[in-house]
Amino acid sequence: MGSKGANKDFDYNLIKILDAIISAGNATKAAKRLGITPAAVSIALKRLQSHYHEELFIRGKDGLLPTAKALEIHYSFRQVIELVGETFHSVNKKNEETQITILGSDVIESYYLSQLSGRDDFEQILVSHFSSRNIDREQIIERLFTAECDLLISIDPVIVPGIDNQLIDSFKSFVCICSGSHMLSQLSQLSLHHFYTLRHAQYQSGTSIPMVINDSALQADERWYKAKRNIGYRSDSINGLIGMVERSSLIALIPLKIALFYKNQRKYDIKIIQPPPELTFRPIQVYASWKKNSRNLAVINGTVSMLHTLSSFRR
């Protein structure tokens, strides 16, 4: 496919359609949101693709999946739109603009917010974090609309009119962790026998926002093994879970980036071991969700941008 480069006649509405597809999750929902037909969306994508050397979408079993290039374009577009949007909001309430209320699991607080705390721009904001555990989806949406909560960080985007969503992180690689003194700590990879025989510690933050992959997303090749993990401990605290693994014979299955954070930055005495090669895992996406016309939009945009930048350096 050829690239027309910096074409002065480029139709920037095509970027708006790409943004709608990524935000909505698929082309059909994007068409409905934009008030056009799915066929028009398909034509627009073909026109947009003609301007780029790299593929923007690939087909998966759940529909069109954006490539890294598409996500880069989407992120740049959102930044521009947010900057333009800020010009419509009068900057006259200083106290409100330096505060933000975030709703999320304890992983959000432990893994994301603690790593932002050293940034000068983040140090200027009064941050209030509240657990989303035991809060149902309708209550979460109501809190966003009533400004009781400025920002939700979750694995599920809030797809309702009036709410914006942005992908800020993706957990694609998963590992097992065990104590540094565990009998298998010298292994580089577990066998299926070890994986299903050892007792697991499982993270669960509630029904609405589980952050770590669970049995429903763990797929064993039926030619090799069919079993469920032997769960010996459950916790809604990621700190508590990893602390328990550090001091027991339990193992846990968690995203690689979180394992590296607790091992290298929090200095937990844990060993990272690869899971059996026969197993495959579905990636976990992390989204930020907020009310489009929030009076606190400037701080929300700044916080989302910081979270996205943080995740970009930890792939």
ABEGO torsion letter per residue (X at the ends): XBBAEBBAABBAAAAAAAAAAAAAGBAAAAAAAAGBBAAAAAAAAAAAAAABABBABBBBAAEBBBBAAAAAAAAAAAAAAAAAAAAABBBABAAAAABBBBBBBAAAAAAAAAAAAABAAAAABBBBBBBABGBBAAAAAAAAAAGABABBBBABBBBBBGBBBBBABBBABBBBBBBAABAAAABABBBAAAAAABBBBBBBAEAABBABBBAAABBBBAAABBBBBBBABBBABAAAAAAAAAABABBBBBBAAAAAAAAAAAGBBBBBBBBBAABBBBBBBBBBBBBAABAAAAAAAAAAAAAAAAAAABX
